[in-house]
């Protein structure tokens, strides 16, 4: 069976529990919105293939659990990722403040970190 894509990118969604990582993932990959869901346990992923300038790009997005008890599991995925999204809830100042902790974790395990604190 031939490959159905030319390039593969592995991306991670990181952030506190309940900030909307799974909702973002479902909206992007399936164009669906589920107003309620159960918390992610460990790690889950979805894929989407896009065609950009004639190149088939497969995006594999890993949805990580935000609870602290799962962080030893989720940190194992940092090194294999080509990109990381730090997600917070705009209605929760606490989840925004925790972005620095997530960024610190990423900095420890991931090579490049781009952070826009003034957004």
C-alpha positions as CSV (number, residue, x, y, z in Angstrom):
1,X,0.0,0.0,0.0
2,X,1.4,3.4,-1.0
3,X,1.9,6.2,1.5
4,X,-1.0,8.6,1.4
5,X,1.1,11.6,2.4
6,X,4.4,13.2,1.6
7,X,5.2,14.8,4.9
8,X,4.3,13.8,8.5
9,X,4.2,16.3,11.4
10,X,3.6,15.2,15.0
11,X,2.1,18.0,17.1
12,X,1.2,18.0,20.8
13,X,-1.5,19.9,22.6
14,X,-0.5,20.7,26.2
15,X,-2.3,22.6,29.0
16,X,-4.3,22.2,32.1
17,X,-7.2,19.8,32.3
18,X,-10.5,21.3,31.0
19,X,-9.0,24.1,28.9
20,X,-10.4,22.7,25.6
21,X,-7.5,20.7,24.0
22,X,-9.9,17.8,23.0
23,X,-12.4,20.3,21.6
24,X,-9.8,22.0,19.5
25,X,-8.6,18.7,18.2
26,X,-12.1,17.5,17.3
27,X,-13.0,20.8,15.7
28,X,-9.8,20.8,13.5
29,X,-9.8,17.1,12.5
30,X,-13.5,16.3,12.3
31,X,-15.1,19.7,12.1
32,X,-17.3,18.7,15.1
33,X,-17.9,20.4,18.4
34,X,-19.0,18.4,21.5
35,X,-20.1,20.7,24.3
36,X,-19.3,18.0,26.9
37,X,-16.8,15.2,27.1
38,X,-14.9,13.2,29.6
39,X,-11.3,14.1,30.5
40,X,-8.6,12.5,28.4
41,X,-6.8,9.7,30.1
42,X,-3.1,9.6,29.3
43,X,-2.8,10.5,25.6
44,X,-5.0,10.3,22.5
45,X,-4.4,11.4,18.9
46,X,-6.2,12.2,15.7
47,X,-4.8,12.7,12.2
48,X,-5.7,15.0,9.3
49,X,-4.2,15.2,5.8
50,X,-4.0,18.5,4.1
51,X,-2.8,19.4,0.6
52,X,-0.6,22.5,0.6
53,X,1.0,23.6,-2.6
54,X,0.6,20.1,-4.1
55,X,2.2,18.4,-1.1
56,X,0.2,16.0,1.0
57,X,0.8,16.9,4.6
58,X,-0.4,14.5,7.3
59,X,-0.7,16.1,10.7
60,X,-0.8,13.8,13.7
61,X,-2.0,15.7,16.7
62,X,-1.5,14.2,20.2
63,X,-4.0,15.3,22.8
64,X,-2.5,15.0,26.3
65,X,-4.2,14.7,29.7
66,X,-3.8,17.9,31.7
67,X,-3.9,16.3,35.1
68,X,-0.6,16.2,36.9
69,X,-0.9,12.4,37.6
70,X,-0.4,11.8,33.8
71,X,2.5,14.1,33.2
72,X,5.1,11.3,33.4
73,X,3.3,9.6,30.5
74,X,2.8,12.8,28.4
75,X,6.4,13.9,28.8
76,X,7.5,10.9,26.8
77,X,5.8,12.4,23.8
78,X,7.7,15.7,23.9
79,X,10.8,14.5,22.1
80,X,9.0,12.9,19.2
81,X,6.9,16.1,18.5
82,X,7.8,18.6,15.8
83,X,5.5,21.2,17.3
84,X,3.8,21.9,20.6
85,X,0.7,24.0,21.2
86,X,0.3,25.5,24.7
87,X,-3.4,25.8,25.4
88,X,-5.2,27.7,28.1
89,X,-8.8,28.8,28.9
90,X,-9.3,32.5,28.3
91,X,-11.8,32.5,31.2
92,X,-9.3,31.0,33.6
93,X,-6.4,33.1,34.8
94,X,-5.0,30.1,36.6
95,X,-4.8,28.1,33.4
96,X,-2.9,31.0,31.8
97,X,-0.5,31.3,34.7
98,X,0.2,27.5,34.4
99,X,1.4,28.1,30.8
100,X,4.8,29.1,32.2
101,X,5.0,25.7,34.0
102,X,4.1,23.9,30.8
103,X,6.6,26.0,28.8
104,X,9.3,25.0,31.4
105,X,8.5,21.3,31.0
106,X,8.7,21.7,27.2
107,X,12.0,23.5,27.5
108,X,13.4,20.6,29.5
109,X,12.4,18.0,26.9
110,X,11.9,19.8,23.6
111,X,14.5,21.6,21.5
112,X,12.7,24.8,20.4
113,X,10.2,26.8,22.3
114,X,8.3,29.8,20.8
115,X,6.1,31.6,23.3
116,X,4.0,34.7,22.8
117,X,3.2,36.0,26.3
118,X,1.5,39.2,25.1
119,X,-1.2,37.6,22.9
